[in-house]
Amino acid sequence: MTGADKFQKIVAWAKRKGFIYPSSEIYGGIGGVYDFGPYGVELLRNIKNLWWGRFVSGRDDVVGIDSSVLMNRKVWQASGHEKGFSDPLVECKKCHQRFRADIVDEVIARASSGEEKSDWENFSEEEKAILRCPKGDKHELTQAKQFNLMFKTSVGSTENSDSYTYFRPETAQGMFVNFKNVLETSRQKLPFGIAQIGKCFRNEITTGEYLFRVREFEIAEIEYFVKPGKDEEWFEYWLKEWKQFLLDLGISEKNLVEHEHPKSELSHYSKRTVDYNYKFPFGEKELTGLANRTDFDLKSHAKASGKDLQYFDQETGKKIYPYVVEPTLGIGRLVLALICESYEEIKGGRSKAETETEKEVIMHFNSKIAPVKIAVFPLTKKLKSSAKTIYRNLKKEFGFVEYDETGSVGRRYRRQDEIGTPYCITYDFDSENDKKVTVRNRDTMKQDRIKIAELKKYFGDKF
Ligand code: GAP
């Protein structure tokens, strides 16, 4: 199966199983925007909760905020986004399609290296559109010009040049402009961090790699303020912490690549940037990043607002602008990486009981992020009353638990494997006497006979 094949299957699976839908689909959709369905939203929330628990509520040196999507336009002028948050855009003079110039260069380089001839299937539909013009053979592209990625909007009932601002393209600025507020109300001392998870908007020129590059998405990021001179060691610290989080969630080390940005490619605010790239089925791409933003943002906002955004260092008796180390993560990209990581398709099924269909999909989600934790089945409908009691008790304890009495047990296992449920419980005729049930493990298919009274202990802190 090629990477493109696998990816197509994943997209179809996510829609079929209620994880991810194209936004406003009944009206033909809207480019680069997606909705999370009933299972998708649980996966998303589990990931966000784990992130928050680990980096905010689980620590003494990080506090959370939830800043607004709309901010005074001056924020974006001071941060440099109004002038510089842009990508190079080229347009075909024949068909008028627009593309990101750097992506065009990358795809053309791949195609001319022979990949096109050997495996055309490895190119996504978007990449094929770059390689072929519908008005005849190749595109005739204009010179690249800069296209600002921020969505502009008007605030209030009058529309004029003073009334507009932008939907935020990152959450970071909300933390910088609240630096003084947080400092005064949380009694934190350097080093400390401000964290948030929130929606961001970017009018991307090229979308099409599904959740990877979208126009509306969530970022989870920390602005970690440190004394100047201590920034490099904190950078190393966060590099390790960030990687460990990805590994603990289920990203495998072999699919993770550390990418150090060359000095010539650093953003205007960055002294050093390292990304963790992920080997997606459509190629190795940025999953998450870490930047040393120095004192750029606090200084810029202090200058533009006229407000004192310095920190009083009690040890030296001097005011300083802290440096900032910023670990940042697109939650949607992480969801996509975890889906790609977990997806397995087995032709013919895994056991005799499961050979009714030609193929079986198993999602190997880590049980901490799996949308459904446990499914409870009665062997036959006659046993449903006792099985339902177990289901209700487990639901009270563990939240997302499902009950299923439809079809053969093998078929029910397959339904749960397809959404990544780590454990299935079957209540059978022996259960009536021995007060035990069979607990089946999704990955090993091992079956344990467990006392009903000990189920909560058995699952313990697995979720
Ligand atoms: N505050 C820093 C910042 O915003 P970024 O690298 O531009 O840095 C942060 O974005 C993260 O957001 C990226 O590492 C990536 O995971 C995610 N991201 C960026 N653009 C995205 C898009 N168009 N669609 C989905 N995720 C995106």
Boltz pocket constraint, residues with backbone or C-beta under 6 A from the ligand:
constraints:
  - pocket:
      binder: B
      contacts: [[A, 169], [A, 170], [A, 171], [A, 172], [A, 202], [A, 204], [A, 211], [A, 212], [A, 213], [A, 214], [A, 215], [A, 217], [A, 218], [A, 219], [A, 221], [A, 286], [A, 287], [A, 288], [A, 289], [A, 326], [A, 328], [A, 329], [A, 330], [A, 331], [A, 332], [A, 333]]
      max_distance: 6.0
